[in-house]
Amino acid sequence: APVTLQPRCDGADLPSARPRRRPSRPRRMDLDALSNPAGKDPFAAIEAEEEEKVEEAKSNLVHIRVQQRNGRKCITTVQGLNAQLDLKKIIKAVKKTHCCNGTIVEDEEMGQVLQFQGDQRDNVLKFLLENELADKAKIKKHGHG
């Protein structure tokens, strides 16, 4: 004869025997606790640093940077040169001596910026020093290498 199993009568292992809890509502976040009690802007320091960088760039330093384009291509930018210098003649001389193309770009914040094809940081630095267009102490070469 087949054996049939019957459920236990006491119901101790059944889920319905446990006391039911009401599902709790999600707590609401206290937005007043998130506000800054000191009244300071948490991003004020970052904004101040960015303004300092712009002011530094506008100061009498000459900045030579390299910017990555696509793939292996890059451009060299020179900004902060004296406004009395003839930038077209500088571009023409650097292009001829270092076999690269270059142009003058007008920037609303930085003024006139020289752009050269390729990584020409060392060449431009050497050119500026040889022709005494800027002092060594006032030239800042950015980037690695």
Secondary structure by P-SEA (a helix, b strand, c coil): cbbbbbccccccccccccccccccccccccccccccccccccaaaaaaaaaaaaaaaaccbbbbbccccccccbbbbbcccccccaaaaaaaaaaaacccccbbbbbccccbbbbbcccaaaaaaaaaaaacccccccccccccc
